[in-house]
């Protein structure tokens, strides 16, 4: 299994990071992809990648970190990308849930980073909350030029899923699929398994039966079990297909 979205470098794991990595390995998680947030977390993220060769860092500016100094933050992203190769640009996107003060700046930052992804021939990892249609509309012209990527933490209905698949993008599926009232199971019955990636978003969005506690990569097994139920298959097919999908998108 590949955890395509996990923040294992955050402070929530400082006391037992090695144990978390050991449990992930025991569960069959072989690769973890680390999305960036902003320059305050870059050192910790790159340190995680150095310590654990099966972790691969992304670079990008999270929409919730777009504020008055967003241009400086983007300079940091550009500098990091000039210095070395990353697995993807992410997580980037639009988030209008908490604060709409910098909506215009979020869109500018998103578009600039999508342009960089095209130039670098890298996929993007999208964060979107309370802005799904706006995000899809922003991505569409870039997808038409060949941009690829994944809508991380997908939890919307079939109409949005259909638009995303039409873009040629993947859906990132994590703990939300195990939530009783999410409705995501019904949506996924209309989506091919070939369009899905596994993720945790650890330490957030923990699946049942650990909902409300810290998430970690080993809990992908609960996501896989739910997907096997939805698709009427076994865990091995979920594992192999989603792993192949991730390898294809991220050139692993």
C-alpha positions in Angstrom: 0.0 0.0 0.0 1.0 3.6 -0.6 -0.2 6.3 1.7 -0.3 9.1 -0.8 -1.0 11.9 1.8 0.4 11.8 5.3 1.9 14.6 7.5 4.1 12.3 9.6 6.6 15.1 10.1 4.2 17.1 12.3 4.7 17.4 16.1 1.9 15.0 16.9 4.3 12.2 16.1 7.4 13.5 17.8 7.1 11.2 20.8 6.7 7.9 18.9 7.5 8.4 15.2 9.6 5.2 14.9 6.8 3.1 16.4 4.3 4.7 13.9 6.7 3.8 11.1 7.1 0.3 12.4 3.3 -0.2 12.6 2.9 1.1 9.0 5.5 -1.4 7.7 3.8 -4.2 9.6 0.5 -3.2 8.0 2.0 -3.3 4.6 2.4 0.4 3.9 5.6 0.5 1.8 5.7 4.1 0.7 4.5 7.4 2.2 4.1 10.7 0.4 4.5 13.9 2.5 2.6 17.0 1.4 4.0 20.4 2.2 2.2 23.1 4.2 4.5 26.2 4.2 8.0 27.1 5.0 7.5 26.6 8.8 7.3 22.9 8.2 9.8 22.4 5.4 12.8 21.4 7.6 10.8 18.8 9.5 9.4 17.4 6.3 12.7 17.1 4.6 14.2 15.6 7.7 11.6 12.9 7.7 12.5 12.1 4.1 16.2 11.9 4.9 15.6 9.6 7.9 13.1 7.3 6.1 14.0 6.5 2.5 10.4 5.3 1.8 9.1 8.8 2.4 8.9 11.2 -0.5 8.4 15.0 0.0 6.2 17.3 -2.1 6.6 21.0 -2.2 3.9 23.7 -2.3 1.9 26.3 -0.3 -1.2 25.1 1.5 -4.2 27.4 0.8 -4.7 27.9 4.5 -1.2 29.3 4.7 -2.0 32.0 2.0 -2.1 35.3 3.9 -0.4 38.7 3.7 3.1 37.2 3.1 1.9 34.7 0.4 4.4 36.0 -2.2 7.3 35.3 0.2 5.9 31.9 0.8 5.8 31.2 -2.9 9.4 32.4 -3.3 10.3 29.7 -0.7 8.5 27.1 -2.8 10.3 28.2 -6.0 13.7 28.1 -4.2 13.1 24.6 -2.9 12.0 23.4 -6.4 15.1 24.9 -8.0 17.3 23.2 -5.5 16.1 19.6 -5.9 13.4 17.3 -7.3 10.1 16.6 -5.5 7.6 13.9 -6.0 4.7 16.4 -6.6 3.5 19.9 -6.0 1.2 19.9 -3.1 -0.8 20.3 -1.2 -2.2 23.3 -3.0 -5.7 24.5 -3.8 -8.5 26.6 -2.3 -10.0 26.6 1.2 -12.9 29.0 1.9 -14.1 27.2 5.0 -12.5 29.2 7.8 -11.6 32.5 6.3 -12.4 34.2 2.9 -10.0 37.2 3.5 -7.5 36.0 0.9 -9.7 34.2 -1.6 -8.2 36.1 -4.6 -4.7 35.4 -3.3 -5.5 31.8 -2.8 -6.5 31.5 -6.5 -3.4 33.3 -7.7 -1.1 31.1 -5.6 -3.0 28.0 -6.9 -2.7 29.0 -10.5 0.9 29.9 -10.2 1.8 26.6 -8.6 -0.2 24.7 -11.3 1.8 26.5 -13.9 5.0 25.5 -12.2 3.8 21.9 -12.1 3.3 21.9 -15.8 6.7 23.4 -16.4 8.3 20.8 -14.1 6.2 17.9 -15.4 5.0 17.1 -11.9 1.5 16.0 -10.7 -0.3 18.2 -8.2 -2.1 17.2 -4.9 -5.2 19.4 -4.3 -6.7 20.5 -1.1 -10.2 21.9 -1.5 -12.8 22.7 1.2 -16.0 24.7 0.7 -14.7 25.5 -2.8 -15.0 22.3 -4.8 -16.6 23.8 -7.9 -14.2 26.8 -7.9 -11.3 24.4 -7.6 -12.4 22.3 -10.5 -13.0 25.4 -12.6 -9.5 26.6 -11.8 -7.9 23.2 -12.7 -9.7 22.7 -16.0 -7.6 24.9 -18.2 -4.4 23.4 -16.8 -5.7 19.8 -17.2 -6.4 20.7 -20.8 -2.6 21.3 -21.1 -1.8 17.9 -19.6 -1.6 18.6 -15.9 -2.3 15.5 -13.7 -3.0 15.1 -10.1 -5.4 14.0 -7.3 -8.2 15.7 -5.4 -7.0 14.8 -1.8 -9.6 13.8 0.8 -12.5 13.5 -1.7 -15.8 13.5 0.1 -18.3 15.0 -2.3 -21.1 13.5 -4.4 -21.2 11.8 -7.8 -21.6 15.0 -9.8 -18.3 16.4 -8.5 -16.6 13.0 -8.9 -17.7 12.9 -12.5 -16.2 16.4 -13.2 -12.9 15.3 -11.6 -12.7 12.1 -13.6 -13.4 14.1 -16.7 -10.3 16.2 -15.9 -8.3 12.9 -15.8 -7.6 13.4 -12.1 -7.7 10.8 -9.3 -9.8 10.8 -6.1 -7.8 10.5 -2.8 -9.8 8.3 -0.4 -9.1 8.1 3.3 -10.9 7.7 6.6 -14.0 9.6 5.6 -15.2 6.6 3.6 -15.6 4.7 6.9 -17.9 7.3 8.4 -21.5 6.2 8.6 -23.2 9.2 7.3 -20.5 10.4 4.8 -22.4 9.1 1.8 -19.1 8.5 0.1 -19.7 4.7 -0.3 -22.7 5.5 -2.6 -20.7 7.9 -4.6 -17.8 5.4 -5.1 -20.1 2.8 -6.4 -20.3 5.0 -9.5 -16.5 5.5 -9.7 -14.0 2.9 -11.1 -11.4 1.6 -8.7 -8.8 2.7 -11.3 -9.5 6.3 -10.3 -8.7 6.0 -6.6 -5.6 6.6 -4.4 -5.3 5.6 -0.8 -4.4 8.2 1.8 -4.7 8.9 5.5 -4.1 12.7 5.9 -2.5 11.6 9.2 -2.8 12.9 11.9 -6.2 14.0 10.8 -9.4 12.3 9.5 -8.9 9.0 11.4 -11.0 6.1 10.2 -13.5 4.1 12.3 -12.9 2.4 14.7 -10.3 5.1 15.9 -12.2 8.2 14.8 -11.5 11.1 17.2 -7.9 9.8 17.9 -4.7 10.6 16.0 -4.5 9.0 12.6 -1.5 7.1 11.3 -0.5 5.3 8.1 -1.1 1.8 9.5 -4.8 2.7 9.6 -5.0 2.5 5.8 -6.1 -1.1 6.4 -9.5 0.1 7.6 -9.9 2.2 4.5 -8.9 -0.8 2.4 -11.4 -3.0 4.2 -14.2 -0.5 3.5 -13.3 -0.1 -0.1 -13.2 -3.9 -0.5 -16.8 -4.0 0.8 -17.9 -1.2 -1.5 -16.3 -2.8 -4.6 -17.2 -6.4 -3.7 -13.7 -7.6 -3.9 -10.8 -8.4 -1.5 -8.2 -6.3 0.1 -5.4 -7.5 -2.2 -7.2 -6.1 -5.3 -7.7 -2.8 -3.5 -4.0 -2.8 -2.5 -2.7 -3.7 -5.9 -4.9 -1.4 -8.0 -4.5 1.7 -5.8 -0.7 1.1 -5.6 -0.5 0.8 -9.4 -2.5 4.1 -9.6 -0.2 5.9 -7.3 2.9 4.6 -9.1 1.5 5.8 -12.4 0.6 9.3 -11.1 3.7 9.9 -9.1 6.2 8.0 -11.2 7.3 5.9 -8.3 
